[in-house]
């Protein structure tokens, strides 16, 4: 069993008096301390004014990113007796505490009996450097499936439905690839059909495969709902040079008016129908439907609703933050680069990397439906020279 190292820091802190003025006799006796995650950290706190009552006192330490946001933090807590100016603060750092240099952020003196407002005081900058330790534990991130023959046939049916939509799209735009309002309306109908099929598949998956209303659905369902809804918004946006895609009659009128205003000799006055090419709107719709097919095919062939990825950076030792495309905020991955094998739910993911001493925080988006290698690699370019 590891013996936790114990060290003492002497901190002389500023406290505010009754009218909010800070005393000026703050001193620091140690510039820095170094500990490992999992260690017990202790400090001796000396107040500039005797405590009015027995109360709890706390000092918060945190790591900030380049924008001033808090990446990670911990607190040291102790008790001060009535009339005393000293308190012993302590905390035991979690074994998965993120490594880095933690700076004191603020001190808090909790209220005396009968009072409810805490008092804040300034904290001298005595940083604590925490060294991260590897986590030997392997944690489940999600469950995989074992599909029966009937369930594999279920996905075959769903893949065939999406393939039929792809054929309809290709047939419609063959030789007529100009990005016109009529095409946008047709693409919107294709997207709506694909999302309706997704909703039906979602319900049938829950009934036929999960056989439970409470079990969570695989992440790729929410992923594709978000992507189809985004496509619908994009298809209603104005077409460059023409105006909005909807309604069709109005869009046609704008186009005719614009053609009348153009110089007949002006090149590219009429959108070109280039054989073998498609506008970006059609490519986006085809790409999303193709990814949807790929998701079904991956689950059918592997029996998994997860995938494995390799996470690496140059230089190594970067912190990893990750979120699904549909998530609002990032989560902190327990390990640091390089990670040879990490499992994630089958969905589109964004990975953000942070390394102490580097000001850039590169972000990599991983599409597991297309990227079969699933290797996430970033390079930091704005780092302090050692």
N, C-alpha and C positions, 0 to 999 in steps of 0.2 A: 504494500500500500504506500502510495507516495506521501511523503511528509511535506505538509504545506509549509512553504517558507514564510516567515513573519518578519516584517521590517517596519520601522517607525519613521515617520516624517514629522518634523516639528513645523507647524504652520501657525503663524501669528496673524490673525484675521482682523479686518476692520468691521466694526458693528455700528449701526446707526443709533444715535441717541433719540430722545423723545421728539425732537423737532426735525429729525431726518438728516442731521449733519454727521459725517463720518469722522471718526477719530483718526489720528495720523501716525500712530506708532507701530505700523505693521512692519514685520521683518520676516525673512526667509532664511533658514539655516541650511537647507539642502536644495540644490537646483533641480534634481531629477531623481526618479526611482525606477528600477527595472524589475518586473515580475513576470511570471508565467501565468497564463490562463489557468484557473483552478486554485491559485494561491490565495491565502488570506492576507489582506492589506489592512494595516493599522496606521493611525496618525494621531499625534497629540495636538489638540487645538487649544490655543490660548486666546480668550476674548479680551477686548480692551475695556470692557465694563462688566462688573459682577452681575451675574444672572439674578433677575428679580424673583425667580421661583425655580423649582426643579422642573426642567423641561428637556424635551428631545431636541437635538441639533443634528443637522444633516448638511453634507457638502456633496454637490453633484459634479461628476467629471464626464466629459464628452469628447467625441471626435467629430470634427466638422468637415464637410466637403468644401470644394472651391467656392461654392455659392453661399456658404454659411449655414447650410442645412445640417441637421444632426444625423450622423451615420450610426453611431452607437453610443451608449452611455452606461454608467454605473454610479451608485451612491454609497457614501460612507456615513454611518449613523452612530450616534452616541448619546449620552445623557450628561447634562450639566446640573450640578446641585445648586440650591439657592445660596446666593452670596459668593459662589465660586466663579473663577474666570477660566478654568481649564476643563476639558472634556476629552475622553478617549474615544476616537471614532474607529470603526472597523467594518469590513465587509469581506465576504469570500466570493471571489470572481468565479463565474460559471466556467466550466471546462471548455465550452464552445464560445467563450468570449472572443470577439473579434480583436485581432492584434492591431497595434497602432499606438500613437501618442495621445493620451487622454489629458485634456487641460481642465482645471477647475472652472466651473461655469458660474456657480452661485452657491451661497450659503443660506441656510434656512433655519431660523430659530422658531420652534413651535410655540403656540400661545400658552400662557398661564391659565389655570382654572378660572372660568368665568369669562374668558376672552376667546375670540374665534379667529382672529386674523394672524397669520404667520408674519414674521419679520425677516426681511432679506438683508444680507450683508455682503459686502465685497469680499472676494476671495483672491489672495495673491496667486500669481501664475506659477504654481509648482507642478509641472507635468509628471504624469506617471506613464511609463512605457510598458505596454502589455505585449508579451510575445505569445502569439497563438500556438496552440498545440494541435497536432493532427487528431481527428476524431476517429478512433478505430471501429466505432459501431457502424453497422449498415442498417439503414432504416427503410421500411417500405414506403414508397411514394404513391402507389396505386396498385390495383389488382389487374391481372390479365385474365383472359378467357380461354376456355377449351371449347371450341365450337363443334357441334355435331354436324353430320352430313346435311341434315335439314337446315341448320342455321347457315351453313356455307351456301346452300342454295338460296337462302334469303338474301344474302349479299349479292349473289349472281343476278338475281332479279333486279335489285336496286342499281347495280352497275349498268345493266341493260337499259333501264329507264333513262339514266343520264346519257348513255351513248346515243339513244334515240334523239334526245334534245340536241346533242352535238351535231348529229347528221342534219337535223332540221336547220340549224344555224348555218352550217357549211353550205347546204343546198341553196338557202336563201341568198347568201352573199356572194356566191360564186359568180365572178365576172361583174359584180356590182358592189365594189368595195368602198365607194365614196361614203364619207361620214355625213349622211343626210338625215333629216328628221324622221323619214320613213324607217330608216334602219334603226334609229334610236328607239322608236316605238316597238319595233319587232324585238330588239334585244331586251327591252324591258319586259315584254311578254315571256320571253325565254327565262329570264331571271326569276320572274314571279312563279313560273311553272316549276323551276328547280327548287325554289324555297318551299313551295307547297309540297313537293315530293319529299323534301327534307323533313318537314313537319310530320308527314304521314309515317316516314321511316322511323322517326324518333318514337312515335307512339307504338308502332309495331315492335321496335327493338325492346322497348320496356316490357311489352306484354309477352313476346315470344322468347326473348333471350334472357332478360333480367328477371322476368316473372315476378316483378315487385314494383309497387308504386313509390316506395320509399328509397330504393337504391338510386344513387346518383348516376346520371347518364354520362357516357364518355365525353371528354372535353371537346372533341371535334364537332359535335352538334352545335354547341354555342359558337364555336369558331366560324362555321360556315353560315349560320344565321347572320352573324355580324358582317361577314363578307358580302353576302347577297344584299343585305340592306344598304351597305355602302355603295354597291354597284347601282342600285335603284336611284340613289341620290345623285350619283355621278352622271347617270344617263339622262337625268332631267336638267342638268346644267347646260348653259348656253353652248352651242356649237361655235367654235371660232369662225367668225365671218358670217354666221347665219342667224344666230339667236338661239332661243330655247328649242328643245326637242318636242315640247308639248305645248299646246295641242298641235296636231299635224297640220290642220288647215292654216293656222296662224304662222307656223314655221314656214310653210310653203310660200305664203304671201311675203314674208320678210326676205326670203331667198330671191324671189322674182324681182322685188324692188331693188335689191342690192345689185342684181345682174343688170338692171336697166341703168344704174348709175356707173357701172364699170366702163372703162374704155374697151371697145371691142378688141383692140390690139394688145390689151394688157395680158401678159402671160398668166396662166393658171387662174383665169377668171372663173372657170367652172371646175368644181371638184373632179379630180380624175379618177376613173375606174381602172385602177392598175391591176392587170391580171396577176393572180398569185399573191397579192398582198391584201392585208386587212387593216382597217383603222384601229387605233389603240382601244377604242371602246369595245370592238368585237373581240380583240385579243384578250382583254381583261375578262370578258364574260366566258370565253372559251377556257381561259386559264383556270378560273375558279371552278367551273364545272369539272374540268379535268382533275383538279386537286381533290374535289369531292369524290370522284370515282376512285382516285388513288387511295383515299382514306378507307373506303369500303374494301378495296382490294388488299390493303395491308392487314386489316383486321381479319379478313377471310383467310389469307395465306399464312399469317403468323399466329393467329389466335390471340394477339396482344392488342390492347388499347393504349400501350405505352411504346416508347422507343428509347434507345440508348444513344447518347451523344458524348463526344470528347470535347472538353473545354480547356483551351490552352491560351497562353499569352506570351509576349516577349516585351520586357523581361517577365520571368515567372514570379509567382507569389502575389498575384492580384486577387483582390476580393471580387466575388461574383454576385451580382444581383439579377434576378430573373422574374419575368412575368409573362403570362399568356397575352395574346393580342387583345383579348376582351377584358383584361384586368386593368384597374386604374393605377395600381401602385406596384412597386417591385418588392420582392422578398429577398432576404439575405441567405445565400447558399452557405452551408456550414464550412465547406472547405475552400481552399484557395488554389489557383492554377499552379501546376497543371493537373487536371482531373481526367484520368484515362477512360472512365466509364461512369456516366450519370444517367439515371432513368427519369423520363418526364412523360406526362400524359401526351397522347397524340393530338397535337394542336400546333398552331403557329406561335412561336416564342420569341421574345426579345431578351437578349442578355446584355447587361451593362457591367463594365469592369472598372474597378478603382484600384489604384496602386499608390501607396504612400510615396510622396516625393514627385508624383506626376500630376500635372494640372488637367490633362485630358481624361475623359471618361468615355472610351469608345463603346458603341452599341452595335450589336450584331443581331440581325433577325434571321431566324432559322425556320425554313419551310420544310418540315419533315416529309411532306407529300411528294416533293420534287427532289430534295437533297437526300439521296440515299446514303452518302458517306457520313453526313451529320457530324462534321468536324467544325467546331466553332473556334476560330483563331483571331485574335486581335493583337495589334502592335501599338505600344505607347510611344509617342514621338516627342512629347514635351515633358521630359523628366529632368530632375536635378542631377548634375554630374557629381559623381562621388570622388 
